[in-house]
Amino acid sequence: MMGYYGGFSWIGMIIHFVVTLAVIIGLVLLVAWVIRKAGSTSAAAGGQTAREIARSRYAKGEITRDEYQQILKDLDK
């Protein structure tokens, strides 16, 4: 009687599948989090100040003049 779990072998297989799937998803999320965290750390280590970042975003057209001026005003506080 190999694979016999007290008459509920299919329940054991389902539980095993769900746990395995949860572990795999957890590992993928953990790796994604670590990569994202490392990316943000390296950007901060690039030595750019908040003003330089705002200036760069304004130059690229990502923010408007009013937003840029508001950011500078907020940084002066």
Buried (B, 14 or more C-beta within 10 A) or exposed (E): EEEEEEEEEEEEEEEEEEEEEEEEEEEEEEEEEEEEEEEEEEEEEEEEEEEEEBBEBBEEEEBEEEEBEEBBEEEEE
